[in-house]
């Protein structure tokens, strides 16, 4: 072993003699870095601000004393995540779920039975065999893919025997029942819908309970604090149903007729640009994981680029800093102290008067890009829908959190901070310093979210000198 190490060291030294660094310390160059601004996001330059109530705490909650803190630079969605954007997530999960089921059945029936031994459709969706896993043919594998298949993917994991298997995304799925290629395909598609006995008006709908998104993440906080332990002990697996709870429109309001919102708000094109609601904190976290995965999958195909930072929910401090839009000690994102402009027009979507939801010309939500943006070009940081943050709620948090990127990341605390107020709230909840919370597994018709992404680099802050 010693001879091998010595030989390796000598070989490495001799190999370096032929390099172009001329023996100088020139560093290691990695892939090209493209500091691109994520689509639909705006840069919030980091800096310090006074977090907490700068006005009288009229509700006397006393959970937001003033505290000077500093946050790093980050990108933030200009608007709340819309129904259209969230539907992209749901459609991706539905597509993947169907393809997995087709591939598994193709595996079980030996490539789709008589019609599926390669024929039927010539790889164009003519039989279930065309939807088989893409790693079926060892002759077409690279040495790396073959090794990974034989040692990992072919055996899967304890809770997922098909983990790592590659799906065939090149073949188009058939949604028209008249074009279903064979009985096996029909069987899979039928399993995705509610039973015929539960259909009415001649319509069968997708069983949304089948739309599950699975992802993994690492609890870095716990890993950093642990004195020992394997890395695998800190890797968490989440499985989340992704479809919004449309019944929240009815459950949130007793003795109220909101059936049209339950029936149409999420899926109908008329509401595509409105903020998604009825999503839990856990679903919002799953969306962030999917958005990261979706973008990195595109980058991997292009090659030669570093992967992006993860999309995530903002911390409570980041949200408040962004909502203030660069204004020091303002009551609202536009400053204040009033919720109307000099022409008497409301500056946000909320409930101005008792029982009068329409005084601001909106009965429920408004389109995500409505009203004027704040100083960071962020829309509806007050009103429209309240927004999930990544932070857990503790009434005494401001007393003990750090003054640098403060947050409460207590996974055991199911109370998560929501900010900004909504279409059904009074003006107090629109104030940038007002804190509120909801339980992580609860969906509401007035809570949505927007995502953030860390800015790479250190030279952009709100305190930078003007040139």
Secondary structure, 3 states (H helix, E strand, C coil): CHHHHHHHHHHHHHHHHCCCCCCCCCCCCCCECCCCCCCCEEEECEEEEEECCCCCCCCCCCCCCCEEEEECCEEEECCCCEHHHHHHHHHHHHHHHHHHHHHHHHHHCCCCHHHHCCCCCCCCCCCHHHHCCCCCCHHHCCHHHHHHHHHHHCCCCCCCCCCCCCCCCCCCCCCCHHHCCCHHHHHHHHHCECCHHHCECCECCECHHHCEEEEEEECHHHHHHCCCCCHHHHEEEEEEECCCCCCHHHHCCCCCCCHHHHHHCCCCHHHCCEECCCCCHHHHHHHHHHHHHHHHHHHHHHCCECCCCCEEECCHHHHHHHHHCCCCCCCECCECCCCECCCCCECCCCCCECCEHHHHCCCCCCECCCCCCCCCCCCCCCCCCEEEEEEECCCCHHHHCCCECCCCCCCCCCEEEEECCCCCCCHHHHCCCCCEEEECCCCCCCEECCEEEECCCCCCECCCCCC
